[in-house]
Amino acid sequence: MTEHTTKVKEETLFGKEKNPSNIQPLKLTMDSKIKFRCHPGVSCFTACCGGIKIVLTPYDILMLTKRLGIPAHELLHKYTLPTYLEKTDMPGVMIKMREEDNKCPFVTPEGCTVYTDRPSACRYYPVGMADFHEGGTRDAEGNELESNEEKFFFLVKEDYCKGHEEDKEWTVREWRADQGVDVRDDMNREWLRLVMRRKSFGHQATLSEQAKRMFFMASTDLETFRRFIFESSFLDTYIVDEETLDKIREDDVELMHFSFKYLASSLFGTQTMDLREDKVKEKIKQMKEQQDEAVINAVKDYENMKNEMLNVKE
């Protein structure tokens, strides 16, 4: 590969012919070195905590509710606004900036009041991650396959940020470990794959309103999702082993991961959940009835159109 070809490829790595000016068009690896340090002594301290879109993942929401000691619905009402995820029709939430200064409600002149439980988006800065296979690969039945995903990293460099002028040098790996990004990646991975899978379908497919509501509920309010499992007809429809039931009854993280399996199954038909046999038969019957009805309607439409054409000729 020539030097010119390499340069062109790097300049279009981020999905645009002209990359955002604050993103350096250079692929970084885990062992690439960067210079950066943020602390109260830099003149721009907390400047990056305003005028931005901070989308919350399910794990972000879980950790913030535990930190603040409030239920999810209160967190959503008080601190977030609705948004759509990755230019899809999948509903999510983002942090609601303060009206008076357009800054994050958790930031003060002294720093972040929820720092140890801050959202994933805040932890990544200024090192971003891209993935050429974000949608994942699937087999003929739609099951997710393990793949050697080509991940790379890039540096975000805002003009106002003085952290890049500090003399602290890290590898990308060291920076991510220090910021707790690796843990967040593990917690967010399956949820992000759902979003990227939806994005890969494009605008030719849309989610039903019921599917959107289910995705939003499972992604933002685990306690309501838990009630849905144990207090609705859910367990009459799906086969869930006792060990899993014991885990998700008490453990919020286990419940969160279970919700991702359920959403993959219900939204995209992946073979991650087992339906009870009688429910499968019932579903097949419903699908056949719908198909039969569609055929009957198509025949009626054809007959009506043919009669209209004959009437016009007469």
C-alpha positions in Angstrom: 0.0 0.0 0.0 1.5 3.4 -1.0 1.9 6.3 1.3 -0.8 8.2 -0.6 -3.3 5.3 -0.3 -2.7 5.0 3.4 -3.3 8.7 3.9 -6.6 8.6 1.9 -7.8 5.5 3.9 -7.0 7.2 7.2 -8.7 10.4 6.2 -12.0 8.5 5.5 -11.8 6.1 8.5 -14.6 7.7 10.4 -17.3 7.4 7.8 -17.0 10.8 6.2 -15.0 12.3 3.3 -14.1 15.1 5.6 -13.6 14.0 9.2 -14.6 16.2 12.1 -11.7 18.6 12.7 -11.4 17.6 16.4 -10.7 13.9 15.4 -7.2 13.1 14.3 -7.3 10.9 11.2 -4.8 8.4 12.6 -5.5 4.8 13.6 -4.2 3.9 17.1 -3.6 0.5 18.6 -3.7 -0.6 22.2 0.0 0.0 22.4 0.0 3.5 20.7 1.2 6.2 23.0 -0.7 9.4 23.8 0.0 12.4 26.0 -2.9 13.5 28.1 -3.9 14.3 31.7 -7.0 16.0 33.1 -7.0 17.4 36.6 -8.2 20.5 38.5 -5.0 22.4 37.7 -5.7 22.6 34.0 -7.3 25.9 32.9 -10.0 24.1 30.9 -11.1 21.8 33.8 -14.8 20.7 33.3 -15.0 22.7 30.0 -15.7 19.4 28.2 -18.7 18.7 30.5 -21.1 21.1 28.8 -22.8 21.5 25.4 -22.4 17.8 24.6 -24.6 14.8 24.0 -24.0 12.1 26.6 -26.0 9.0 25.7 -26.5 6.6 28.6 -26.2 2.9 28.3 -28.2 0.5 30.4 -25.1 -0.1 32.7 -24.6 3.7 33.0 -28.2 4.0 34.2 -27.9 1.1 36.6 -24.7 2.6 38.2 -26.2 6.1 38.4 -29.4 4.9 40.1 -27.3 3.0 42.7 -25.0 6.0 43.2 -27.9 8.5 43.7 -30.1 6.0 45.6 -33.1 6.7 43.3 -35.2 4.5 41.1 -34.6 4.5 37.4 -37.9 6.3 36.5 -36.8 9.2 38.8 -33.4 9.4 37.2 -34.9 9.4 33.7 -37.4 12.1 34.6 -35.0 14.4 36.5 -31.7 14.0 34.6 -32.4 12.8 31.1 -34.0 13.6 27.7 -35.2 11.2 25.1 -33.1 10.6 22.0 -32.6 8.1 19.2 -29.6 5.8 19.2 -27.1 5.9 16.3 -29.5 7.4 13.8 -31.9 4.6 14.2 -35.5 4.4 15.5 -34.3 2.7 18.7 -35.2 5.0 21.7 -32.7 5.9 24.4 -31.9 8.7 26.8 -29.2 11.3 27.1 -28.1 13.5 30.0 -30.2 16.7 30.2 -27.9 19.7 30.4 -28.6 22.5 33.0 -30.6 25.3 31.5 -28.5 28.1 33.2 -25.1 27.1 31.8 -25.7 24.1 29.4 -23.5 21.9 31.5 -24.0 18.4 32.9 -26.1 18.4 36.1 -23.5 16.4 37.9 -20.5 18.7 37.3 -19.4 21.5 39.7 -16.3 23.9 39.5 -14.5 21.3 41.7 -15.3 18.4 39.3 -17.8 15.6 38.7 -19.9 14.7 41.7 -20.5 11.1 40.3 -17.0 10.6 39.0 -16.4 7.0 40.0 -19.8 6.1 38.5 -19.7 8.6 35.5 -21.2 7.5 32.2 -19.2 5.4 29.6 -19.0 8.3 27.2 -17.2 10.5 29.7 -14.7 7.7 30.4 -13.7 7.2 26.8 -12.6 10.9 26.2 -10.2 11.7 24.6 -9.7 8.2 23.2 -12.5 7.0 20.9 -12.9 3.5 19.5 -14.2 2.4 16.1 -15.2 -1.0 14.9 -15.5 -2.1 11.3 -17.9 -4.9 12.2 -20.1 -3.2 14.8 -23.2 -5.0 13.5 -21.6 -8.4 14.2 -21.8 -11.4 11.9 -24.6 -13.9 11.9 -25.2 -17.4 10.6 -28.1 -18.5 8.4 -30.4 -18.6 11.4 -29.5 -15.1 12.6 -27.3 -16.2 15.5 -24.4 -14.0 16.5 -21.1 -15.4 15.5 -17.8 -14.7 17.2 -15.5 -12.7 14.8 -12.1 -11.2 14.8 -13.5 -7.6 14.9 -11.1 -5.0 13.5 -11.1 -2.4 16.3 -9.0 0.6 16.3 -8.7 3.8 18.3 -8.5 7.5 17.6 -7.7 10.7 19.5 -10.2 13.5 20.0 -8.4 16.8 20.3 -10.5 19.9 21.0 -8.8 23.3 20.6 -9.7 24.4 24.1 -8.5 21.2 25.8 -5.1 21.7 27.6 -4.9 18.2 28.8 -3.0 17.3 25.7 -0.3 19.7 26.7 0.4 17.8 30.0 3.5 15.6 30.1 1.8 12.4 31.3 2.3 9.7 28.7 0.2 6.5 28.4 -0.4 3.7 26.0 -4.1 3.5 24.9 -4.3 0.3 26.9 -3.0 2.0 30.1 -5.4 4.9 29.6 -8.4 2.7 29.1 -7.6 0.6 32.2 -7.1 3.7 34.3 -10.5 5.1 33.2 -12.4 1.8 33.7 -13.3 1.6 30.0 -12.6 -2.1 29.7 -15.2 -2.9 32.3 -17.7 -0.6 30.6 -17.0 -2.3 27.2 -17.8 -5.7 28.7 -21.0 -4.4 30.2 -22.1 -2.5 27.1 -21.0 -4.9 24.3 -24.2 -6.9 23.7 -26.5 -3.8 24.0 -24.3 -1.9 21.5 -24.5 -4.9 19.1 -28.3 -4.7 19.2 -28.1 -1.0 18.3 -25.6 -1.6 15.5 -27.5 -4.5 14.2 -30.6 -2.3 13.9 -28.5 0.4 12.2 -27.2 -2.1 9.7 -30.8 -2.8 8.5 -31.2 0.9 7.4 -34.4 2.7 6.8 -36.1 -0.1 4.9 -37.2 -1.7 8.2 -38.9 -0.1 11.1 -39.6 -1.3 14.7 -43.2 -1.5 15.8 -44.3 0.8 18.6 -44.6 -2.2 20.9 -41.0 -3.2 20.1 -39.7 0.3 20.7 -41.5 0.4 24.1 -40.0 -3.0 25.1 -36.5 -2.0 24.0 -36.8 1.3 26.0 -38.1 -0.4 29.1 -35.6 -3.2 29.1 -32.7 -0.8 28.5 -33.6 1.9 31.0 -35.7 0.4 33.9 -34.5 -3.0 35.1 -36.9 -3.1 38.0 -39.9 -2.8 35.7 -38.3 -5.4 33.4 -38.0 -7.7 36.4 -41.7 -7.4 37.1 -42.4 -8.0 33.5 -40.6 -11.4 33.8 -42.0 -12.6 37.0 -45.5 -11.0 37.1 -46.6 -11.3 33.5 -47.1 -14.3 31.2 -43.4 -14.2 30.2 -42.5 -17.5 31.9 -45.5 -19.2 30.3 -44.0 -18.3 26.9 -40.2 -18.7 27.4 -38.3 -21.5 29.0 -35.8 -20.2 31.6 -33.9 -22.5 33.9 -34.1 -22.2 37.7 -30.5 -21.2 38.1 -31.0 -18.2 35.7 -34.2 -17.3 37.4 -32.5 -17.2 40.8 -29.8 -15.0 39.5 -32.0 -12.4 37.7 -34.4 -12.3 40.7 -31.7 -10.7 42.8 -28.7 -9.6 40.7 -29.2 -6.5 38.5 -26.2 -7.1 36.3 -27.3 -10.6 35.6 -30.8 -9.2 34.8 -29.3 -6.6 32.5 -27.4 -9.3 30.5 -30.5 -11.4 30.4 -32.4 -8.5 28.9 -30.0 -8.3 26.0 -30.6 -11.9 25.2 -34.3 -11.4 25.3 -34.1 -8.3 23.1 -32.0 -10.1 20.6 -34.5 -12.8 20.4 -37.7 -10.7 20.4 -36.4 -8.0 18.0 -34.2 -9.9 15.7 -35.2 -13.5 16.0 -31.8 -14.8 17.2 -31.9 -18.3 18.9 -31.0 -17.0 22.3 -34.3 -17.8 24.1 -36.3 -21.1 24.1 -40.0 -20.8 23.5 -42.4 -23.4 25.0 -43.6 -25.9 22.4 -47.3 -25.0 22.7 -46.4 -21.3 22.1 -44.3 -22.2 19.1 -47.3 -24.1 17.6 -49.6 -21.2 18.4 -47.2 -18.7 16.7 -47.0 -20.9 13.6 -50.8 -21.1 13.4 -51.0 -17.3 13.7 -48.4 -16.8 11.0 -50.3 -19.2 8.6 -53.6 -17.4 9.3 -51.9 -14.1 8.5 -50.4 -15.5 5.3 -53.7 -17.0 4.2 -55.5 -13.7 4.9 -52.8 -11.9 2.9 -53.3 -14.2 -0.1 -57.1 -13.8 0.1 -56.7 -10.0 0.2 -54.3 -10.1 -2.7 -56.8 -12.1 -4.8 -59.6 -9.7 -3.9 -57.4 -6.7 -4.9 -56.6 -8.3 -8.2 -60.3 -9.1 -9.0 -61.3 -5.5 -8.1 -58.5 -4.1 -10.3 -59.5 -6.3 -13.2 -63.2 -5.3 -12.8 -62.2 -1.6 -12.8 -60.2 -2.1 -16.0 -63.2 -3.8 -17.7 -65.5 -1.0 -16.6 -63.2 1.6 -18.1 -63.1 -0.3 -21.4 -66.9 -0.4 -21.5 
